[in-house]
Amino acid sequence: ARILLETAFGKVLTASSPDLAMNMLRKEEVDVVLLDMNFSAGINSGNEGLYWLAAIKDAHPSVQVVLFTAYADIGLAVRGMKEGAADFIVKPYDNEYLVATLRKCISPRSSASKGNRAESGGFFWGESETMQRLRTLVEKVAHTDANILITGENGTGKEMLAREIHALSPRHSKPLVTVDMGAVSETLFESELFGHVKGAFTDARSDRPGKFEAAAGGTLFLDEIGNLPVHLQSKLLTALQSRSVTPLGSNMEVRIDIRLVCATNRNLPDMVRSSMFREDLFYRINTIAIEIPPLRDRPEDIVPLSELFLKRYASAYRKTSVRLSDEASAKLAACVWRGNVRELQHTIEKAVIIADTNLLGPECFDMPAQSSPASLRLDSADTPATTLEEMEYVMIKNTMDRFGGNLTLVAGQLGISRQTLYNKLKRYGL
């Protein structure tokens, strides 16, 4: 590697151990460090690599660190990026890619080309440091075929991020197929996902491919994966493990070639501990975990996102001169957006529609969504419900807590269908 790098860079230093590398950093002007995560054969070598990553970043924050790791340790590399690494290289590596990656880190993209952009493709990133780190991670892992689990509250944009990942992947020319797992009827689960042949059941009048086949060569996005009943999780796991499906009514296996992306607003580790989600399925879908933070944890993104939505809807409704006043921006920034980016988006759209002037002042934003069903939150059991919507919200939430989130049991207790329950959960953000 040194011979290769010396042909591409003015000065290359090598160190046989991290201690020696730290000494070099104290004495030399270094732009980028290529840190081998597997420099020792010990059982904790990967964690030791993360330790030295933190040590380098603490002592020399401006130095870019690129991790050098084996494919088996890609999870550690992703963790390293979350902890400050600029990029990672997987062994065996391509020479040109290695040089290009190091050059990119020596001359990082300007803030005008990345840091100050709140939007890329269909996903609204914002400008906070948290979201820009997330963006760097997404741009890196999107080019792999690793399974990705996206977590985050309702309204944070999990489906939009899944579309962004697909658009950035080598599979972008193939279909992205979305399945809302909470909305799939239990009786039709296998038919929807695996397909069926003519005559498999009463209404099966012709062969029909399932979602796995429809996503061939592309990406299968399983939204709300946490709402899948346990007894169906084993069937999904079998398909993922065997990389094949058997359509209903058929004895012939169909090989599948998909990239799997899942999303949920539920706490899957807690569900695993309470036996509501299979542990083996959790690890199968969770090769790369990406959590989208709520908007309240990144308030610096509120105004940039507001301006992006304003531009979008001003164009859509032919009010291209509409803009926010400073007072309106301050009001938006001070608001607690319990419905996250989706709530902010709808608030801006409404303001643009009803605006009579080109300058939107604070009076244009009465924030009705703060008390809307999507953001109902009664702080304690002693807080009385004052509307039918609040009573319904409390009843559903208490029943969900009682039955540990089992939608079938909750629906039975409430006397409604599972689909009706699911629609209400989405409405109330539960």
C-alpha positions as CSV (number, residue, x, y, z in Angstrom):
1,A,0.0,0.0,0.0
2,R,2.9,2.4,0.8
3,I,4.4,2.0,-2.7
4,L,0.9,2.8,-4.2
5,L,0.3,5.8,-2.0
6,E,3.8,7.3,-2.6
7,T,3.0,7.6,-6.3
8,A,-0.1,9.6,-5.5
9,F,0.8,11.8,-2.5
10,G,3.7,14.0,-1.6
11,K,4.6,12.4,1.7
12,V,3.6,9.1,3.2
13,L,4.4,8.0,6.8
14,T,3.9,4.5,8.2
15,A,3.8,3.3,11.8
16,S,3.8,-0.3,13.0
17,S,1.6,0.5,16.0
18,P,-1.0,3.1,17.1
19,D,1.4,4.4,19.8
20,L,4.0,5.2,17.1
21,A,1.3,6.8,15.0
22,M,0.3,9.1,17.9
23,N,3.9,10.2,18.3
24,M,4.1,11.0,14.5
25,L,1.0,13.1,14.7
26,R,2.5,15.2,17.5
27,K,5.6,15.9,15.3
28,E,4.3,16.0,11.7
29,E,1.6,17.9,9.8
30,V,-0.8,15.1,8.8
31,D,-3.9,15.5,6.7
32,V,-5.4,12.0,6.8
33,V,-4.7,8.8,8.8
34,L,-5.4,5.4,7.3
35,L,-6.1,3.4,10.4
36,D,-6.1,-0.4,10.2
37,M,-8.9,-1.7,12.5
38,N,-7.2,-5.2,12.5
39,F,-3.7,-4.2,13.6
40,S,-3.7,-6.8,16.4
41,A,-4.9,-10.4,16.4
42,G,-6.6,-10.1,19.8
43,I,-10.2,-10.8,20.3
44,N,-10.9,-7.1,20.9
45,S,-8.9,-5.8,18.0
46,G,-11.9,-4.0,16.5
47,N,-12.8,-2.3,19.7
48,E,-9.2,-1.3,20.1
49,G,-9.3,0.3,16.7
50,L,-12.3,2.4,17.8
51,Y,-10.3,3.4,20.9
52,W,-7.4,4.7,18.7
53,L,-9.9,6.4,16.4
54,A,-11.3,8.3,19.4
55,A,-7.7,9.1,20.6
56,I,-6.7,10.6,17.3
57,K,-9.9,12.7,16.9
58,D,-9.6,13.9,20.5
59,A,-5.9,15.0,20.1
60,H,-6.1,16.2,16.5
61,P,-9.8,17.1,15.6
62,S,-8.8,18.4,12.1
63,V,-7.1,15.2,11.0
64,Q,-9.3,13.0,8.8
65,V,-9.3,9.3,9.7
66,V,-10.1,6.6,7.1
67,L,-10.7,3.1,8.6
68,F,-9.1,0.1,6.9
69,T,-11.0,-3.1,7.7
70,A,-12.1,-6.6,6.6
71,Y,-15.5,-7.2,5.1
72,A,-16.5,-9.2,8.2
73,D,-16.0,-6.1,10.3
74,I,-18.1,-3.7,8.2
75,G,-20.3,-3.2,11.3
76,L,-17.4,-1.8,13.2
77,A,-16.5,0.5,10.4
78,V,-20.0,1.9,10.3
79,R,-19.8,2.4,14.1
80,G,-16.5,4.2,13.5
81,M,-18.1,6.6,11.1
82,K,-20.7,7.4,13.7
83,E,-17.8,8.2,16.1
84,G,-15.9,10.5,13.8
85,A,-14.2,8.6,11.0
86,A,-14.4,10.2,7.6
87,D,-14.8,7.0,5.5
88,F,-13.8,3.3,5.4
89,I,-12.0,1.0,3.0
90,V,-12.9,-2.7,2.9
91,K,-10.2,-5.3,2.2
92,P,-9.5,-6.5,-0.4
93,Y,-9.4,-3.0,-1.8
94,D,-9.3,-1.5,-5.2
95,N,-6.2,0.7,-5.7
96,E,-8.0,3.5,-7.5
97,Y,-10.8,3.6,-5.0
98,L,-8.3,3.7,-2.1
99,V,-6.4,6.7,-3.6
100,A,-9.7,8.5,-4.5
101,T,-11.0,8.1,-1.0
102,L,-7.9,9.5,0.6
103,R,-7.8,12.4,-1.8
104,K,-11.4,13.2,-1.0
105,C,-10.5,13.4,2.7
106,I,-7.5,15.6,2.1
107,S,-9.6,18.0,0.1
108,P,-13.0,17.6,1.7
109,R,-16.1,18.9,-0.1
110,S,-16.8,22.6,0.7
111,S,-19.7,23.6,2.8
112,A,-21.3,25.0,-0.3
113,S,-21.4,21.6,-1.9
114,K,-22.4,19.6,1.1
115,G,-22.7,21.1,4.6
116,N,-25.0,24.0,3.6
117,R,-27.3,21.9,1.6
118,A,-30.4,20.8,3.4
119,E,-31.8,18.8,0.6
120,S,-30.5,15.9,-1.6
121,G,-32.7,14.0,-3.9
122,G,-36.0,13.4,-2.2
123,F,-34.7,13.5,1.4
124,F,-34.5,16.7,3.5
125,W,-31.3,16.5,5.4
126,G,-31.2,19.9,7.1
127,E,-27.9,21.5,8.1
128,S,-27.2,20.2,11.6
129,E,-24.0,18.4,12.3
130,T,-25.9,15.3,13.4
131,M,-27.7,15.1,10.1
132,Q,-24.6,15.8,8.0
133,R,-22.8,12.9,9.8
134,L,-25.8,10.7,9.1
135,R,-25.7,11.8,5.5
136,T,-22.0,10.8,5.1
137,L,-22.9,7.4,6.6
138,V,-25.8,6.9,4.2
139,E,-23.8,7.9,1.2
140,K,-21.3,5.3,2.2
141,V,-23.5,2.3,3.0
142,A,-25.9,2.9,0.1
143,H,-23.3,1.6,-2.3
144,T,-23.2,-1.8,-0.5
145,D,-25.9,-4.6,-0.5
146,A,-25.9,-4.7,3.4
147,N,-29.4,-4.9,5.0
148,I,-30.4,-1.6,6.6
149,L,-32.8,-0.9,9.5
150,I,-34.0,2.7,9.7
151,T,-35.5,3.8,13.0
152,G,-37.1,7.0,14.1
153,E,-40.3,8.6,15.3
154,N,-43.3,9.1,13.0
155,G,-42.8,12.0,10.6
156,T,-39.0,11.9,10.5
157,G,-38.9,10.7,6.9
158,K,-38.0,7.0,7.1
159,E,-39.6,6.0,3.8
160,M,-38.0,9.0,2.1
161,L,-34.6,8.0,3.4
162,A,-35.2,4.5,2.1
163,R,-35.8,6.0,-1.3
164,E,-32.7,8.0,-1.0
165,I,-30.7,4.9,-0.2
166,H,-32.1,3.1,-3.2
167,A,-31.4,6.1,-5.5
168,L,-27.7,6.1,-4.4
169,S,-27.3,2.4,-4.7
170,P,-26.1,0.4,-7.7
171,R,-29.6,-1.0,-7.9
172,H,-31.2,2.4,-8.6
173,S,-32.2,1.4,-12.2
174,K,-34.3,-1.5,-10.8
175,P,-37.5,-1.2,-8.8
176,L,-38.0,0.0,-5.2
177,V,-41.0,-2.0,-3.9
178,T,-42.6,-0.8,-0.6
179,V,-44.6,-3.0,1.7
180,D,-46.4,-1.5,4.8
181,M,-46.1,-4.5,7.1
182,G,-48.7,-3.2,9.5
183,A,-51.3,-2.9,6.7
184,V,-50.8,-6.4,5.3
185,S,-53.6,-8.8,6.3
186,E,-52.3,-11.9,8.2
187,T,-54.3,-14.2,5.9
188,L,-52.7,-12.6,2.8
189,F,-49.2,-12.2,4.1
190,E,-47.7,-15.1,2.1
191,S,-49.6,-14.2,-1.1
192,E,-48.5,-10.6,-0.9
193,L,-44.8,-11.2,-0.2
194,F,-44.2,-14.6,-1.9
195,G,-46.9,-14.6,-4.6
196,H,-49.3,-17.4,-5.6
197,V,-50.2,-19.6,-8.5
198,K,-53.5,-20.0,-10.2
199,G,-55.9,-22.0,-8.0
200,A,-53.9,-21.6,-4.8
201,F,-57.1,-20.2,-3.2
202,T,-60.6,-19.2,-4.2
203,D,-59.8,-15.9,-5.7
204,A,-56.5,-16.9,-7.3
205,R,-57.6,-16.7,-10.9
206,S,-54.1,-16.3,-12.3
207,D,-50.4,-16.5,-11.3
208,R,-49.3,-13.5,-9.3
209,P,-45.7,-12.7,-8.3
210,G,-45.2,-11.5,-4.8
211,K,-43.3,-8.4,-3.6
212,F,-40.0,-10.3,-3.3
213,E,-40.2,-11.2,-7.0
214,A,-41.4,-7.7,-8.0
215,A,-38.3,-6.2,-6.4
216,A,-35.9,-8.5,-8.3
217,G,-32.6,-6.8,-8.8
218,G,-33.8,-3.8,-6.8
219,T,-34.7,-2.9,-3.2
220,L,-37.5,-4.2,-1.0
221,F,-38.6,-1.7,1.6
222,L,-40.5,-3.3,4.5
223,D,-42.0,-0.3,6.4
224,E,-43.3,-0.7,10.0
225,I,-41.5,-4.1,10.4
226,G,-42.1,-3.9,14.1
227,N,-45.8,-4.5,13.5
228,L,-45.3,-7.9,12.0
229,P,-46.9,-10.6,14.2
230,V,-44.4,-13.1,15.7
231,H,-45.8,-16.1,13.9
232,L,-45.2,-14.4,10.5
233,Q,-41.7,-13.3,11.4
234,S,-40.5,-16.9,11.0
235,K,-41.7,-17.0,7.4
236,L,-40.0,-13.8,6.6
237,L,-36.8,-15.0,8.2
238,T,-36.9,-18.2,6.2
239,A,-37.1,-16.3,3.0
240,L,-34.3,-14.0,3.9
241,Q,-32.0,-16.9,5.0
242,S,-32.6,-19.1,2.0
243,R,-32.8,-16.1,-0.5
244,S,-35.8,-17.8,-2.1
245,V,-39.6,-17.9,-1.8
246,T,-42.2,-20.5,-2.6
247,P,-45.4,-19.0,-4.1
248,L,-48.6,-20.3,-2.5
249,G,-49.9,-23.4,-4.3
250,S,-46.5,-24.1,-5.8
251,N,-43.7,-26.5,-4.9
252,M,-41.1,-24.6,-6.9
253,E,-38.7,-22.3,-5.1
254,V,-38.0,-18.9,-6.8
255,R,-34.6,-17.4,-6.1
256,I,-34.6,-13.8,-5.0
257,D,-32.1,-11.0,-5.6
258,I,-33.0,-8.0,-3.5
259,R,-31.5,-5.4,-1.2
260,L,-33.5,-5.3,2.0
261,V,-34.3,-2.0,3.8
262,C,-36.6,-2.0,6.8
263,A,-38.0,0.7,9.0
264,T,-39.9,1.0,12.3
265,N,-40.8,3.6,15.0
266,R,-40.8,0.9,17.6
267,N,-38.0,-0.2,19.9
268,L,-37.0,-3.6,18.5
269,P,-34.4,-4.4,21.1
270,D,-37.1,-4.0,23.8
271,M,-39.5,-6.2,21.7
272,V,-36.8,-8.8,21.4
273,R,-36.4,-8.9,25.2
274,S,-40.1,-9.3,25.6
275,S,-40.3,-12.0,23.0
276,M,-42.4,-9.8,20.7
277,F,-39.8,-9.8,17.9
278,R,-37.5,-12.7,16.9
279,E,-33.9,-12.1,17.9
280,D,-32.6,-13.9,14.8
281,L,-34.7,-11.8,12.5
282,F,-33.6,-8.6,14.3
283,Y,-30.0,-9.4,13.6
284,R,-30.7,-10.5,10.0
285,I,-32.3,-7.1,9.1
286,N,-30.0,-5.0,11.3
287,T,-26.6,-5.2,9.5
288,I,-26.6,-1.4,9.3
289,A,-28.7,0.6,11.8
290,I,-29.6,4.2,10.9
291,E,-31.6,6.3,13.4
292,I,-33.1,9.5,12.2
293,P,-33.2,12.0,15.2
294,P,-36.5,13.8,15.9
295,L,-36.7,17.4,14.8
296,R,-36.8,18.7,18.3
297,D,-33.2,17.4,18.8
298,R,-31.9,19.4,15.9
299,P,-33.6,22.8,16.1
300,E,-31.0,24.4,13.7
301,D,-32.7,22.5,10.9
302,I,-36.2,24.0,11.4
303,V,-35.7,27.2,9.5
304,P,-33.7,25.7,6.5
305,L,-36.3,23.0,6.2
306,S,-39.1,25.6,6.4
307,E,-37.5,27.6,3.6
308,L,-37.2,24.5,1.4
309,F,-40.8,23.6,1.9
310,L,-41.8,27.2,1.3
311,K,-39.9,27.1,-2.0
312,R,-41.6,23.8,-3.0
313,Y,-45.1,24.9,-2.2
314,A,-44.7,28.5,-3.5
315,S,-43.8,26.9,-6.8
316,A,-46.6,24.4,-6.7
317,Y,-49.3,27.0,-5.9
318,R,-47.8,29.7,-8.2
319,K,-46.9,32.1,-5.4
320,T,-43.2,32.3,-6.2
321,S,-42.6,35.6,-4.3
322,V,-43.7,34.2,-1.0
323,R,-41.1,34.4,1.8
324,L,-40.8,34.2,5.6
325,S,-40.4,37.2,7.8
326,D,-37.7,37.1,10.5
327,E,-40.5,36.9,13.2
328,A,-42.1,34.0,11.4
329,S,-38.8,32.1,11.2
330,A,-38.3,32.7,15.0
331,K,-41.8,31.4,15.8
332,L,-41.2,28.3,13.7
333,A,-37.8,27.7,15.3
334,A,-39.3,28.0,18.8
335,C,-42.0,25.4,18.1
336,V,-41.8,21.9,19.4
337,W,-42.6,19.8,16.3
338,R,-44.0,16.6,17.8
339,G,-45.0,15.5,14.4
340,N,-41.4,16.1,13.2
341,V,-40.6,17.0,9.6
342,R,-44.0,15.9,8.3
343,E,-45.8,18.3,10.6
344,L,-43.6,21.2,9.7
345,Q,-44.1,20.4,6.0
346,H,-47.9,20.4,6.4
347,T,-47.8,23.7,8.4
348,I,-45.8,25.4,5.7
349,E,-48.1,24.1,2.9
350,K,-51.2,25.4,4.7
351,A,-49.6,28.8,5.3
352,V,-48.7,29.1,1.6
353,I,-52.2,28.2,0.5
354,I,-54.1,30.7,2.7
355,A,-51.5,33.5,2.5
356,D,-52.9,36.8,1.1
357,T,-49.5,38.5,1.0
358,N,-46.0,37.6,-0.2
359,L,-44.4,38.1,3.3
360,L,-45.5,35.4,5.8
361,G,-45.5,36.8,9.3
362,P,-45.9,34.9,12.6
363,E,-49.7,35.4,12.4
364,C,-49.8,33.0,9.4
365,F,-48.7,30.2,11.6
366,D,-51.2,29.5,14.4
367,M,-49.6,26.0,14.9
368,P,-52.9,24.2,15.1
369,A,-51.1,20.9,14.6
370,Q,-49.7,21.2,18.2
371,S,-53.0,20.1,19.5
372,S,-54.0,17.9,16.6
373,P,-54.6,14.2,17.0
374,A,-51.1,13.4,15.5
375,S,-49.5,15.1,18.4
376,L,-51.8,14.3,21.3
377,R,-49.7,13.6,24.4
378,L,-51.3,13.4,27.8
379,D,-48.4,13.7,30.3
380,S,-49.8,11.5,33.0
381,A,-52.7,9.2,33.8
382,D,-54.1,12.0,36.1
383,T,-54.5,14.3,33.1
384,P,-58.2,14.1,32.2
385,A,-59.1,13.6,28.5
386,T,-61.3,16.5,27.3
387,T,-62.2,15.4,23.8
388,L,-63.3,12.2,22.1
389,E,-60.0,12.1,20.2
390,E,-58.0,12.3,23.5
391,M,-60.2,9.6,25.1
392,E,-59.5,7.3,22.0
393,Y,-55.8,8.1,22.1
394,V,-55.6,7.2,25.9
395,M,-57.6,4.0,25.5
396,I,-55.5,2.8,22.5
397,K,-52.2,3.7,24.2
398,N,-53.2,2.0,27.5
399,T,-54.3,-1.2,25.6
400,M,-51.1,-1.2,23.6
401,D,-49.1,-1.0,26.8
402,R,-51.2,-3.7,28.4
403,F,-50.6,-6.2,25.6
404,G,-47.1,-5.2,24.8
405,G,-47.8,-3.8,21.3
406,N,-49.5,-7.1,20.0
407,L,-51.8,-5.6,17.4
408,T,-54.0,-8.7,17.1
409,L,-54.7,-8.8,20.9
410,V,-55.1,-5.0,21.1
411,A,-57.6,-5.0,18.2
412,G,-59.5,-7.9,19.7
413,Q,-59.7,-6.1,23.1
414,L,-60.9,-2.9,21.5
415,G,-63.4,-4.6,19.3
416,I,-62.0,-3.3,16.0
417,S,-60.2,-4.8,13.0
418,R,-56.4,-5.0,13.0
419,Q,-56.4,-2.7,9.9
420,T,-58.6,-0.1,11.7
421,L,-56.3,-0.2,14.7
422,Y,-53.3,0.2,12.5
423,N,-54.8,3.3,10.8
424,K,-55.5,4.8,14.2
425,L,-52.0,4.1,15.4
426,K,-50.6,6.0,12.4
427,R,-53.0,8.8,13.0
428,Y,-52.1,9.3,16.6
429,G,-48.4,8.6,16.1
430,L,-48.3,5.6,18.4
